[in-house]
Amino acid sequence: MSDIFILRPHSFVDTITNSSTEVFIYSGDKDVKVIDTVLRSLVNAIRPFSKSTLPSHEVFTIEKARKNFKDKDWGYSYKKGDIVIELSECNDFDAKYTLYGFLEQVLNAERHHLG
């Protein structure tokens, strides 16, 4: 006889990475390419002082929203045209708070912690 367990994860991100994800929503007038360039420059500037070897494309993703969205599990939302920045591997990038500071304090982006 065998037991069957049904697991209902709260977040698919937790299933894949077992790490937290930070989502930042920016609704200002800066272009997505400009923000992407600045974030990659920050990651590369920090790299000599960091223990992390993650390339910048694994530290964050960035895109301009193509439609309105509301997450049912986590409760965050964004509008078409907002810029969405996701730091999925933030637990593996030890200088993540520098990026958080830029996004929250300089861009005034709205931060959402997922898992």
C-alpha positions, 0 to 999 in steps of 0.5 A: 500500500502506498500513500498519496499526497496532494500538495497545493503550493501557494506560489509556483515560484517557491516550487521552482526556486525555493527563494523569494521574489520581489516585484517592483512596479514603476509607473513613471515616465522613464523608458524601460530601456533606460531603467534596464541599462541603469540596473545592469550597470548597477549589477556590474558595478557591484560585482567586484564587491559581491560574492555572487557570480550571477549575470545581470540577466539572472538577477532581474527581468524587466518588461513593459506591461502589455495589459492590465494585470491583478495577481489573485494570490499576492494581491499586486496589480499593474496597468498597461504601460507600467514597467514591471521589474522582477528580482527572482534570484534575489537570495543569490545576489548578496547586493540586492538591497542596492537594487531595492534602494534604487528602485524604491528611493530613486524611481519610487517603484512600488515593491511587492514581496512574493514568498 
